[in-house]
Amino acid sequence: MHDIQATEHECGCPRTADLDGEGPAAAGRRRFLRGAGLVGAGVGTAGLGLLGAAPARAAGPGTAAGSEPTGGAGTAAKKPGKGKGNGRWQPDPDARQFTVVVLPDTQYLFDQDRIHPAPLEASVRYVLDGGVNREDGTDDNIVFLSHLGDVTENGLAVEYAAVTKVFGLLDDAGAAYGVLAGNHDVRSSTDDQRGSTPYLETFSKARAARTAGYRGSSPDGYNTCHVFRAAGRDWMVLSLDWRLSDAGFAWANSMIAANPKVPVILTTHDLAYADDSGRAELSDNGKRLWERLIDGNDQIFLTVNGHYWPPGRTVLKNRAGHDVHVHITNYQDRYYGGAAMIRAYRFDLDRDTVDVSTFSPWIQQIAAEERNTLAAQHAELTSDVDRFSLAIDFERRFAGFAPVPPRPARRASELLVRDTAAYWRFDGGGDGTAVAPQQVVKDLTGQGNDLLWQSAPGTPDGALGWSAEHHPDQPGHGSLQFRGTRSPVRGSYLQTVPTAPLNRETFERGFTVEAFFKLPADWDSAQSRWSALLSRWGMSSEAGRSGPGTDADEPVVTLSLSEAPALQWCVYPLNQTGASTCWGHQLPLDRWWHVAVVNDGKLSRMYVEGCEVARNPATPAVGLATLGRPWMLGGYAYAGVLDKVFHGYIGDVRIVRRALRVGEFMTA
């Protein structure tokens, strides 16, 4: 053990917990203890211990140096329960936000006669409580806890006797957790074939088998595999010994091979170290892990290890050319032996982001005004290697081993819900070919609301084309690509035939207007602002509207895009003298969107991707004004003249004569 660490110290600058020799790590620990006022301060029988003699209780006023922070661990004694009220482990397996917690080296808290379990107990209770925010009741949906090794200082039975009581809280709650052996847990430089140890007697295969999500252990018992359910899919955590044998590598590879579609988080004790800037690189053992396990298994996207300080991170490319995030987290060199600091990895699949934070639940539960100076500094760490966010496009990152099957196209008949007034889809043309001037796009309801090709004077050929692009939840797998401009007005669009029943429809009992669309990366506000996805010929003044805010020349109905670009539904209802407007939010370019405007006969609401937007009017808006003229798809008229043509893609469009629920939208 000492010879191995000496080699690593000489070749770089990783600092580890070699506390028995005279090397840099031992000296570093002594400097830390002196800096904290814990050496030569009359700590008596505690020796170099980080706490006083009463680890499970709060220290009283006037406690000598080396004791607990004022207001300490007495407040830790809370019942586990995930905020669910029954004390059982109950994370939400379907929520698209969840948290994996890692807990690095706790060895200084379990060091022979210096046994101080209170900080670890506080961290365990925090995990069992689901990371509940005491102020607003929200929780982090914690799904797994992984200890990164060096649970104890000397690997002695007396140390594990204290450790096992704390982990027993996890056992009692049926929690999902993994533990692995660090070099201090086994006091051996051999590999995972070392045989029985106090560590293995404590964290045995039988104990691991009782934890939630357990999938197996290596024959020697020093490596375990768990699979937890989160965001509606399975995720694996491999908890690997600090030194793998050939048999250990074979087992780890076999567990991944047996679960070929499951993303993997690899936890171990020694994999990477960092310099003082936080820049990480693989250790000698890390290089072995990379070459024999990580590089060739694309499922491994995140690795976390302890052992070294300072913390750090890097991103490596595996053999498949994909990112592997490599993180070191270890705080035993900090106040109170790290105070059982935890690191929370909060996955948010809606944002394709992992938010990472590092904090001590034990210190945080002490009232701020009662924390001593060092405790206050370590309640939460906020450097860029302790608090940061990872942008991961999970679908793309996992596509190589678990591609998301595209949603198949649906038959048009499935979309013809009761009271459907018109339904158009554009999956009948050849990808990249132009829409012919004589083209008729049929209304699939069979009610005669067919669309005809139209074009602004001077428009070049091919300004309107068929495309295979579509929203992933779109029923029809095709769209129209519009190439319109406003200065000068050029472009081709579609409009309903003069005899279409839709032209005269007033929708007094309500309506739902839905469309899929995409604004390309070259969308230019100067050329395309206020162009319309869908609009109706006829000016508001012609419809007799002259109330406040009325623009006499604008169309009676339009679903347009502002310069932001943001969606605007601007219409002239039957019961108002002026306009009624719903506004969306700014939309990023080059991605598909679904919009729905729903009116229940009184109020109109806009939904983007099934989510109601904020700027919906509270004033009743009944029906839609009409002059009996055609609707335009991709065209917009001002003062009775074609003013601009849409630039982008439009997919399926459906209009229904009643209000639909979100679950009835075309995306459902």
C-alpha positions in Angstrom: 0.0 0.0 0.0 2.6 2.5 1.0 5.0 1.6 -1.8 2.2 2.0 -4.4 1.2 5.4 -3.0 4.8 6.6 -2.9 5.1 5.8 -6.6 2.0 7.9 -7.4 3.2 10.8 -5.3 6.5 10.9 -7.1 5.0 10.9 -10.6 2.4 13.5 -9.9 0.7 15.4 -7.2 -2.4 13.4 -6.1 -2.8 13.5 -2.3 -4.2 10.4 -0.6 -4.8 9.3 2.9 -1.5 7.5 3.7 -1.4 8.5 7.3 1.0 6.0 8.7 4.2 7.1 7.0 6.2 10.3 6.7 5.2 11.1 3.1 3.3 14.1 1.7 -0.2 12.7 2.6 0.7 12.2 6.2 2.3 15.5 6.5 -0.6 17.1 4.7 -3.0 15.7 7.2 -0.9 17.0 10.1 -0.9 20.4 8.5 -4.6 20.2 8.1 -5.1 19.2 11.8 -2.8 22.0 13.0 -4.6 24.5 10.8 -7.9 23.4 12.3 -6.4 23.8 15.8 -6.7 20.1 16.6 -3.0 19.2 17.2 -1.4 20.3 20.4 -4.7 21.7 21.7 -5.1 19.4 24.7 -7.4 16.9 22.9 -6.1 14.2 25.3 -7.1 10.6 24.7 -8.7 11.6 21.3 -5.2 12.0 20.0 -5.5 13.3 16.4 -9.2 12.7 16.4 -11.4 15.3 14.7 -14.1 15.2 17.4 -14.5 15.1 21.1 -15.5 12.2 23.2 -19.3 12.5 22.7 -19.9 11.9 19.0 -23.6 11.2 19.1 -24.6 14.3 21.1 -24.4 18.1 20.6 -21.4 19.7 22.3 -22.1 22.1 25.1 -20.9 25.6 25.3 -17.2 26.0 25.9 -16.2 22.7 24.4 -12.5 22.4 23.8 -10.9 22.5 20.4 -11.4 19.2 18.6 -15.0 18.8 19.7 -18.1 19.1 17.5 -19.3 22.3 15.9 -21.5 24.2 18.3 -25.1 23.0 17.9 -23.7 19.7 16.5 -25.0 16.2 15.8 -27.8 16.0 18.3 -30.2 17.3 15.7 -29.3 14.4 13.4 -31.7 12.0 15.1 -34.6 12.2 12.6 -36.6 9.3 11.4 -36.0 8.2 7.8 -38.9 8.3 5.5 -38.5 10.0 2.2 -41.2 12.3 3.3 -43.7 9.5 2.6 -44.6 8.8 6.2 -43.9 5.1 6.4 -40.1 5.0 6.7 -39.7 3.0 3.5 -37.6 3.7 0.5 -40.0 5.1 -2.1 -38.3 7.1 -4.9 -40.5 7.9 -8.0 -39.3 5.6 -10.8 -41.0 7.6 -13.5 -40.2 11.2 -12.6 -37.8 12.7 -15.1 -35.8 14.3 -12.3 -33.9 12.1 -9.9 -30.7 12.2 -7.8 -27.8 9.9 -7.3 -25.8 10.6 -4.1 -22.1 9.7 -3.7 -20.3 9.7 -0.4 -16.5 9.7 -0.4 -13.9 8.7 2.2 -15.3 8.8 5.7 -12.3 7.1 7.3 -11.4 9.9 9.7 -14.7 9.5 11.4 -14.1 5.8 12.0 -10.6 5.5 13.4 -10.3 3.0 16.2 -11.1 4.8 19.5 -12.0 8.0 17.6 -15.4 6.8 16.4 -17.7 9.6 15.4 -20.7 8.4 13.4 -23.0 11.5 13.7 -22.0 13.2 10.4 -22.4 10.0 8.5 -25.7 9.3 10.2 -26.9 12.8 9.2 -26.0 12.1 5.5 -27.8 8.8 5.5 -30.9 10.3 7.1 -30.8 13.1 4.5 -30.7 10.4 1.7 -33.5 8.4 3.3 -35.6 11.6 3.5 -35.2 12.0 -0.2 -33.3 15.3 0.0 -36.4 17.0 1.3 -36.4 20.8 1.3 -37.8 21.6 4.8 -39.1 25.0 3.6 -41.2 24.0 0.6 -41.5 20.3 0.9 -39.9 19.4 -2.4 -37.5 16.6 -2.6 -34.6 15.5 -4.8 -36.1 12.0 -5.6 -32.9 10.3 -4.4 -32.7 6.9 -6.0 -29.3 5.6 -5.0 -26.5 6.2 -2.5 -22.9 5.1 -3.4 -20.0 5.1 -0.9 -16.7 5.5 -2.7 -14.5 3.5 -0.3 -12.2 4.1 2.7 -15.3 3.8 4.9 -12.9 3.3 7.9 -9.3 4.3 8.7 -7.8 0.9 9.6 -10.2 -1.7 8.4 -10.8 -3.0 11.9 -13.8 -4.8 13.3 -14.3 -2.2 16.0 -14.6 0.5 13.3 -17.1 -1.5 11.3 -19.1 -2.1 14.4 -19.9 1.6 14.4 -20.3 1.9 10.6 -22.7 -1.0 10.3 -25.2 0.6 12.7 -25.4 3.7 10.5 -25.8 1.6 7.3 -28.4 -0.4 9.2 -30.7 2.6 8.7 -30.5 2.1 5.0 -31.2 -1.6 5.4 -34.2 -1.0 7.6 -35.7 1.4 5.0 -35.0 -1.0 2.1 -32.8 1.5 0.4 -30.8 1.2 -2.7 -27.1 1.7 -1.9 -23.7 0.4 -2.8 -20.4 0.2 -0.9 -16.9 -0.6 -2.1 -13.6 -1.2 -0.5 -10.8 1.4 -0.4 -7.2 0.8 0.5 -7.8 1.7 4.1 -10.8 -0.7 4.3 -8.7 -3.7 3.4 -5.2 -2.6 4.3 -3.8 -4.7 1.4 -2.1 -3.9 -1.8 -3.5 -7.1 -3.3 -6.4 -7.3 -5.6 -10.0 -8.3 -4.9 -9.1 -12.0 -4.4 -7.8 -11.2 -0.9 -10.4 -13.3 1.0 -12.3 -12.5 4.1 -11.7 -9.2 5.9 -13.7 -7.2 8.5 -14.9 -5.1 5.6 -16.3 -8.1 3.7 -17.8 -9.5 6.9 -19.6 -6.2 7.3 -20.6 -5.5 3.7 -21.1 -9.1 2.6 -22.7 -10.5 -0.5 -25.7 -11.5 1.6 -26.1 -8.0 2.9 -25.8 -6.5 -0.6 -28.4 -9.0 -1.8 -30.9 -7.5 0.5 -30.5 -4.0 -0.9 -33.0 -2.6 -3.4 -32.0 -3.0 -7.0 -29.2 -5.6 -6.3 -28.2 -7.5 -9.5 -25.2 -9.4 -8.3 -21.7 -9.6 -6.7 -18.4 -10.9 -8.0 -17.6 -14.3 -6.6 -15.1 -12.8 -4.2 -17.8 -10.4 -2.9 -15.8 -7.2 -3.3 -17.7 -5.9 -6.4 -21.4 -5.3 -6.6 -23.9 -4.3 -9.3 -27.2 -2.5 -8.7 -29.8 -1.4 -11.2 -32.3 1.3 -10.2 -35.3 2.6 -12.0 -35.6 6.3 -12.7 -37.1 8.5 -15.5 -38.9 5.4 -16.7 -35.8 3.4 -17.6 -33.1 1.3 -15.9 -29.7 2.6 -14.8 -26.8 0.6 -13.5 -24.3 1.4 -10.7 -21.1 -0.7 -10.6 -19.4 -0.5 -7.2 -15.8 -1.7 -7.9 -13.1 -2.6 -5.4 -10.1 -0.3 -5.3 -7.9 -3.0 -7.1 -9.6 -5.3 -9.6 -8.2 -8.8 -10.5 -8.5 -10.4 -13.8 -11.6 -12.1 -12.4 -12.9 -8.8 -11.3 -12.6 -7.3 -14.7 -14.3 -10.3 -16.3 -17.2 -10.0 -13.8 -17.6 -6.3 -14.4 -17.6 -6.7 -18.2 -20.1 -9.6 -17.9 -22.5 -7.5 -15.9 -22.6 -4.8 -18.5 -22.9 -7.3 -21.3 -25.9 -8.9 -19.5 -27.6 -5.5 -19.5 -26.7 -4.2 -22.9 -29.2 -1.3 -23.0 -28.6 0.1 -19.6 -26.5 3.3 -19.0 -23.8 2.7 -16.4 -22.3 4.8 -13.6 -19.0 3.4 -12.4 -17.9 4.1 -8.9 -14.6 3.0 -7.4 -12.0 4.3 -5.0 -8.9 5.0 -7.2 -9.4 6.1 -10.9 -8.3 9.7 -11.4 -6.6 12.5 -9.5 -6.5 16.3 -10.0 -4.1 19.2 -9.7 -5.0 22.3 -7.7 -6.8 23.8 -10.7 -9.2 20.8 -10.7 -7.9 19.4 -13.9 -8.2 15.6 -13.6 -6.2 12.8 -15.2 -6.2 9.0 -14.8 -4.1 7.4 -12.2 -2.1 4.3 -13.0 -4.9 2.2 -11.7 -7.4 4.4 -13.6 -5.5 3.7 -16.8 -6.0 0.0 -16.2 -9.7 0.5 -15.6 -10.0 2.7 -18.7 -8.2 0.2 -21.0 -9.9 -3.0 -19.7 -13.4 -1.8 -18.8 -14.4 1.8 -19.5 -13.1 2.6 -23.0 -14.8 -0.4 -24.7 -18.1 -0.2 -22.9 -20.0 2.8 -24.3 -22.7 2.3 -21.6 -20.3 3.9 -19.0 -21.0 7.6 -19.2 -20.0 8.7 -15.7 -17.3 7.6 -13.3 -16.8 8.9 -9.7 -14.0 8.1 -7.4 -12.5 9.3 -4.0 -9.1 8.5 -2.6 -7.4 11.6 -3.9 -7.8 15.3 -3.1 -8.3 18.0 -4.3 -11.6 17.2 -6.2 -11.5 17.6 -10.0 -13.1 16.5 -13.2 -12.4 15.9 -16.9 -14.2 14.5 -19.9 -12.6 11.7 -21.9 -13.6 10.2 -25.3 -14.2 6.5 -25.3 -13.6 4.1 -28.2 -17.1 5.0 -29.7 -16.2 8.7 -29.7 -18.6 9.5 -26.9 -18.0 11.5 -23.7 -17.2 9.9 -20.4 -17.4 12.2 -17.4 -14.6 11.5 -14.9 -15.0 13.0 -11.4 -13.0 12.9 -8.2 -14.8 13.8 -5.0 -13.0 13.5 -1.6 -13.1 15.9 1.3 -11.3 14.1 4.1 -8.7 16.9 4.1 -11.5 19.4 5.0 -12.9 20.4 8.4 -14.2 17.6 10.5 -12.7 14.9 8.3 -15.0 16.1 5.5 -18.1 16.1 7.8 -19.5 13.2 5.8 -19.8 15.6 2.8 -22.0 14.2 0.1 -22.2 15.0 -3.6 -25.6 15.0 -5.2 -26.0 14.4 -9.0 -29.4 15.7 -9.8 -30.5 14.4 -13.2 -33.1 16.3 -15.2 -34.0 14.6 -18.4 -36.3 17.4 -19.5 -33.4 19.8 -19.5 -30.7 17.2 -20.5 -28.7 18.4 -17.6 -27.1 17.0 -14.5 -26.8 19.5 -11.7 -24.0 18.7 -9.2 -23.7 20.0 -5.7 -21.6 19.2 -2.7 -22.6 19.8 0.9 -22.7 18.4 4.5 -26.2 17.6 5.7 -24.8 17.4 9.2 -23.5 21.0 9.2 -26.5 22.3 7.3 -28.9 21.0 9.9 -27.2 23.3 12.5 -28.7 26.7 12.6 -26.5 29.2 10.7 -26.0 31.4 13.7 -24.8 28.4 15.8 -22.2 27.1 13.4 -18.6 27.7 14.2 -16.3 29.5 11.7 -15.1 26.3 10.0 -18.5 24.7 9.9 -19.9 27.7 8.3 -17.3 27.5 5.5 -18.0 23.9 4.8 -21.8 23.7 4.9 -21.7 23.8 1.1 -18.8 23.9 -1.4 -19.3 26.1 -4.4 -16.1 26.0 -6.5 -16.3 24.9 -10.1 -15.3 21.4 -9.2 -17.8 21.1 -6.4 -20.9 22.8 -7.8 -21.5 22.6 -11.6 -23.8 21.4 -14.3 -23.2 18.8 -17.0 -25.0 19.2 -20.3 -25.8 15.7 -21.6 -28.1 15.0 -24.5 -29.2 11.6 -23.0 -31.0 10.4 -26.0 -28.1 11.1 -28.3 -25.5 9.9 -25.8 -27.3 6.5 -25.2 -28.3 6.1 -28.9 -25.4 3.8 -29.6 -26.6 1.1 -27.2 -30.2 2.0 -26.4 -31.7 4.0 -29.3 -35.1 5.4 -28.7 -37.3 3.9 -31.4 -39.0 6.6 -33.5 -42.7 6.9 -32.9 -44.4 5.3 -36.0 -46.7 7.2 -38.2 -50.4 7.0 -37.3 -53.3 6.5 -39.6 -55.2 9.7 -40.5 -58.4 8.0 -39.3 -57.0 7.9 -35.7 -56.8 11.7 -35.7 -60.4 12.3 -36.8 -61.8 12.9 -33.3 -65.4 14.0 -32.8 -66.1 17.5 -34.3 -62.9 17.6 -36.4 -63.4 20.4 -38.9 -60.3 20.0 -41.0 -57.1 17.9 -40.9 -54.2 18.3 -43.3 -50.9 16.3 -43.4 -48.1 16.5 -45.8 -46.5 13.0 -46.0 -47.5 12.2 -49.6 -44.8 14.0 -51.6 -41.2 13.1 -52.3 -38.6 14.4 -49.9 -36.9 17.5 -51.4 -39.2 17.8 -54.4 -41.2 20.9 -55.2 -45.0 21.2 -54.7 -46.5 21.5 -58.1 -48.7 24.6 -58.9 -51.7 22.3 -59.6 -51.3 20.5 -56.3 -54.4 19.9 -54.1 -53.9 18.9 -50.5 -57.0 17.1 -49.4 -58.8 17.7 -46.2 -58.7 14.3 -44.6 -62.0 14.7 -42.9 -63.7 14.5 -46.3 -65.6 17.8 -45.6 -64.1 19.6 -48.6 -61.7 22.0 -46.8 -59.0 21.2 -49.4 -55.9 23.4 -49.9 -54.7 24.9 -53.2 -51.2 26.1 -54.2 -50.8 29.9 -54.3 -47.7 32.0 -55.0 -46.6 35.6 -54.8 -45.7 37.3 -58.1 -42.0 36.9 -59.0 -41.5 33.8 -56.7 -38.9 31.4 -58.1 -39.8 27.8 -58.8 -39.4 25.4 -55.8 -40.3 27.9 -53.1 -42.6 25.4 -51.6 -41.4 21.8 -51.2 -42.2 18.4 -49.6 -40.0 17.3 -46.7 -39.6 14.1 -44.7 -38.8 16.2 -41.6 -41.4 16.0 -38.8 -41.9 16.5 -35.1 -41.2 13.2 -33.2 -44.8 13.0 -32.0 -46.4 14.1 -35.2 -48.9 11.6 -36.7 -47.8 12.1 -40.3 -44.2 11.7 -41.1 -43.8 14.6 -43.5 -44.0 18.4 -43.8 -44.0 21.3 -46.2 -40.9 23.5 -46.4 -41.7 27.2 -47.1 -39.1 29.6 -48.4 -40.8 32.9 -48.0 -39.7 36.5 -47.6 -41.4 39.8 -46.9 -39.1 42.3 -48.6 -39.8 41.8 -51.4 -42.8 39.5 -50.8 -41.9 36.2 -52.4 -43.0 32.6 -51.6 -45.6 30.0 -52.2 -48.3 29.0 -49.7 -51.6 27.1 -49.6 -55.2 28.3 -49.0 -58.6 26.7 -48.7 -60.8 26.4 -51.8 -63.5 29.1 -52.1 -66.3 26.6 -51.3 -64.7 25.2 -48.1 -67.1 25.0 -45.2 -64.3 26.1 -42.9 -64.3 29.6 -44.5 -67.7 30.3 -43.0 -67.2 28.6 -39.6 -67.5 30.9 -36.5 -66.7 28.3 -33.8 -69.1 29.8 -31.3 -69.1 26.6 -29.2 -65.3 26.6 -29.0 -62.4 25.3 -31.0 -58.9 23.7 -30.9 -56.3 24.8 -33.6 -53.2 22.6 -33.7 -50.0 22.8 -35.8 -46.5 21.3 -35.9 -43.8 23.6 -37.1 -40.0 24.3 -37.2 -38.1 27.5 -37.7 -34.8 26.8 -39.4 -31.4 28.0 -38.2 -31.4 30.7 -41.0 -34.7 32.2 -39.9 -34.3 35.9 -40.1 -36.5 38.3 -38.1 -36.0 41.1 -40.7 -37.5 38.9 -43.4 -39.9 36.6 -41.4 -41.3 38.5 -38.4 -45.1 38.4 -38.2 -45.4 35.8 -40.9 -48.1 33.3 -40.1 -48.5 29.6 -39.7 -52.2 29.9 -40.3 -54.4 33.0 -41.0 -57.7 34.0 -42.4 -58.3 36.4 -45.3 -60.3 39.5 -44.3 -59.5 42.7 -42.4 -60.8 43.5 -39.0 -62.3 46.8 -40.3 -64.3 44.8 -42.8 -65.7 42.7 -40.0 -66.9 45.9 -38.2 -64.2 45.9 -35.5 -63.0 49.3 -34.2 -62.5 48.8 -30.5 -59.4 49.7 -28.4 -56.2 48.2 -29.8 -57.8 47.4 -33.1 -55.6 47.4 -36.2 -58.0 48.1 -39.0 -55.9 46.4 -41.7 -54.8 43.2 -39.9 -56.5 39.8 -40.6 -59.5 38.7 -38.5 -57.5 35.5 -37.4 -53.8 34.8 -37.4 -51.4 32.5 -35.7 -48.1 34.4 -36.3 -44.5 34.6 -35.2 -43.1 37.8 -33.7 -39.6 39.1 -34.2 -38.4 37.2 -31.0 -39.6 34.7 -32.5 -42.6 34.0 -30.3 -46.1 32.7 -31.1 -49.0 35.2 -31.3 -52.7 34.1 -31.6 -54.4 37.4 -32.6 -58.2 37.1 -33.4 -61.3 39.1 -33.4 -64.0 37.3 -31.4 -67.7 37.6 -32.1 -68.4 39.2 -28.7 -65.6 41.8 -28.7 -65.1 45.1 -30.6 -61.3 44.6 -30.5 -58.7 41.9 -30.7 -58.0 39.0 -28.3 -54.4 37.9 -28.1 -52.5 34.9 -26.6 -48.7 35.1 -26.5 -46.1 32.4 -26.3 -42.5 32.6 -25.3 -39.3 33.0 -27.3 -38.7 29.8 -29.3 -35.2 28.5 -30.1 -34.6 27.9 -33.8 -33.9 24.6 -35.6 -36.2 22.4 -33.5 -39.8 21.2 -33.9 -42.6 22.5 -31.9 -46.3 21.7 -31.4 -48.7 24.6 -30.7 -52.4 24.3 -29.8 -54.9 27.1 -29.2 -57.9 26.0 -27.3 -61.2 27.9 -26.7 -63.9 26.4 -24.5 -66.6 28.8 -25.8 -65.5 31.5 -23.4 -61.7 31.6 -22.8 -58.8 31.0 -25.1 -55.5 29.3 -24.0 -52.3 28.6 -25.9 -50.2 25.5 -25.3 -46.7 24.9 -26.5 -45.5 21.3 -26.4 -48.6 20.6 -24.3 -47.7 23.2 -21.7 -50.0 26.1 -21.1 -48.3 29.5 -21.5 -48.7 32.4 -19.2 -50.0 35.2 -21.4 -53.6 34.0 -22.0 -56.3 36.6 -21.7 -59.0 36.4 -18.9 -61.5 38.4 -21.0 -64.1 36.0 -22.6 -63.6 35.5 -26.3 -66.5 33.8 -28.0 -66.0 32.4 -31.5 -64.0 33.8 -34.5 -65.0 36.6 -36.9 -65.3 35.6 -40.5 -66.0 37.2 -43.9 -66.5 33.8 -45.5 -63.1 34.0 -47.2 -60.3 31.3 -47.4 -57.8 30.3 -44.7 -54.1 30.5 -45.6 -51.4 28.1 -44.6 -48.1 29.9 -44.6 -49.5 33.2 -45.9 -50.3 36.5 -44.2 -52.3 39.4 -45.6 -52.3 43.0 -44.4 -54.7 45.7 -45.7 -56.2 42.9 -47.9 -52.9 42.2 -49.8 -50.4 39.3 -49.3 -47.8 40.8 -47.1 -45.4 38.0 -46.2 -44.9 34.3 -46.6 -43.7 31.9 -43.9 -40.1 30.6 -43.8 -39.7 27.2 -42.2 -41.5 23.9 -42.0 -45.2 23.1 -41.2 -46.3 19.6 -40.4 -49.8 18.3 -39.5 -52.5 20.8 -38.9 -55.9 20.0 -37.3 -58.9 22.2 -36.4 -61.6 20.9 -34.2 -65.0 22.5 -33.3 -64.6 22.1 -29.6 -62.0 22.4 -26.8 -59.7 19.4 -26.5 -57.9 18.3 -23.4 -54.1 18.1 -23.6 -54.4 14.3 -23.6 -56.4 14.6 -26.8 -53.8 16.7 -28.8 -52.1 15.2 -31.8 -49.0 14.7 -29.6 -50.9 12.4 -27.2 
